[in-house]
Amino acid sequence: MSFNVLVVDDSMSMRAVIKKIITLSGFQMDKCLEASNGRQGLELLADNWVDVILSDINMPEMNGLQFLEELAKNETLREIPVIMITTEGSGERMEEAFKRGAKGFIKKPFLPEQIRKVLYDVIGVGENGRYEEDPRNTDELDF
């Protein structure tokens, strides 16, 4: 199973590094969209579906925390898990991001294994990158 990813970071080189590390991690990525700030991220989300968003916190025009606030206002977009990637590891910033809807947090620099684990955790797939089968008996379901 492959996933669509949106990487939001004001540094083009950091977006390339994140994309490369995701690929090296073994995470199955179908499409990777890139935005240089939260406003561009919202514009991309207007026409594209993604399964997960990785966003920096400190960016011009619309930072990562403001981006989280805007996502939360939209019934559909608020369901997309967001992982914050930042050099800031302060407990206050992490708590603020989680309060605004972030589902994961990765401190730069990071290893491919770390990013894969967080991606799988927030998307809700097993270590093989696939959704686990529902253990319930399908005969018991009424649809």
C-alpha positions in Angstrom: 0.0 0.0 0.0 1.3 3.4 -1.0 0.5 6.7 0.7 0.3 10.3 -0.5 2.5 12.7 1.6 2.6 16.5 1.9 5.9 18.0 3.1 5.6 21.6 4.3 8.9 23.4 5.0 10.3 26.8 3.9 13.6 25.2 3.0 13.7 23.5 -0.4 16.8 21.6 0.6 15.1 20.4 3.8 12.0 19.3 1.8 14.4 17.3 -0.4 16.1 15.7 2.6 12.8 14.8 4.2 11.5 13.2 1.0 14.8 11.3 0.6 14.7 10.0 4.2 11.1 8.9 3.8 12.1 7.0 0.7 15.2 5.5 2.5 13.0 4.4 5.4 11.1 2.0 3.3 7.8 3.9 3.7 5.7 3.3 0.6 5.1 6.7 -0.8 2.9 7.1 -4.0 2.9 10.9 -4.4 4.9 13.5 -2.4 3.6 17.1 -2.6 5.7 20.0 -1.4 4.8 23.4 0.0 7.1 26.2 1.4 4.6 27.3 4.0 1.2 26.5 5.5 -0.7 28.8 3.1 0.8 26.9 0.1 0.0 23.6 1.9 -3.7 24.6 2.1 -3.7 25.5 -1.6 -2.4 22.1 -2.5 -4.9 20.4 -0.2 -7.7 22.1 -2.0 -7.0 20.0 -5.1 -5.1 16.9 -3.8 -5.7 14.2 -1.2 -2.9 13.2 1.1 -2.7 10.6 3.8 -0.3 12.4 6.0 1.4 15.8 6.4 4.9 16.5 7.7 5.3 20.2 8.6 8.0 22.4 10.0 6.9 24.8 12.7 8.9 27.9 11.9 8.0 29.2 8.4 7.2 32.6 6.9 3.7 33.7 5.9 1.9 30.8 7.7 3.8 28.8 10.3 3.2 25.2 11.3 1.0 26.1 14.3 -1.2 28.4 12.2 -1.4 25.7 9.6 -2.7 23.3 12.2 -5.3 25.8 13.2 -6.5 26.2 9.6 -6.6 22.5 9.1 -8.8 22.1 12.2 -11.4 24.5 10.8 -12.1 22.1 7.9 -14.1 19.0 8.5 -12.2 16.9 6.0 -8.7 18.3 6.4 -8.7 18.0 10.2 -8.7 14.2 9.8 -5.4 14.1 8.0 -2.6 13.2 10.6 0.1 15.9 10.9 3.6 15.2 12.1 5.6 18.3 13.1 9.3 18.2 12.1 11.4 20.8 13.8 14.7 21.7 15.4 12.7 22.9 18.4 12.3 20.2 20.9 10.9 22.2 23.8 8.1 20.7 25.8 6.0 23.9 25.4 6.2 23.9 21.6 5.4 20.1 21.4 2.4 20.6 23.8 1.2 23.6 21.8 1.4 21.5 18.5 -0.4 18.6 20.0 -3.2 20.9 21.4 -3.7 22.2 17.9 -4.0 18.8 16.4 -0.6 17.4 15.6 -0.4 13.6 15.9 3.4 13.2 15.9 6.6 15.1 16.5 10.0 14.5 15.1 13.1 16.5 16.2 15.7 17.3 13.5 18.1 15.6 12.8 16.3 12.2 12.5 17.0 8.8 11.1 14.9 6.9 8.5 13.8 4.4 11.1 12.4 7.1 13.3 10.4 8.7 10.6 9.0 5.4 9.4 7.9 4.5 12.9 6.1 7.8 13.4 4.5 7.7 10.0 3.2 4.2 10.6 2.0 5.1 14.1 0.0 8.2 13.0 -1.4 6.5 9.9 -2.4 3.4 11.9 -0.6 0.7 10.0 1.5 -2.2 11.2 5.2 -2.5 10.9 4.8 -4.0 7.4 3.1 -0.8 6.2 -0.3 -2.4 5.8 -3.5 -2.0 7.7 -4.0 -4.9 10.1 -7.0 -7.2 9.3 -10.0 -6.7 11.6 -10.1 -9.8 13.9 -13.8 -9.7 14.1 -15.9 -12.3 12.4 -17.3 -10.7 9.2 -20.5 -12.8 9.7 -21.2 -10.7 12.8 -21.1 -7.4 10.9 -24.4 -6.1 9.6 -23.3 -4.4 6.4 
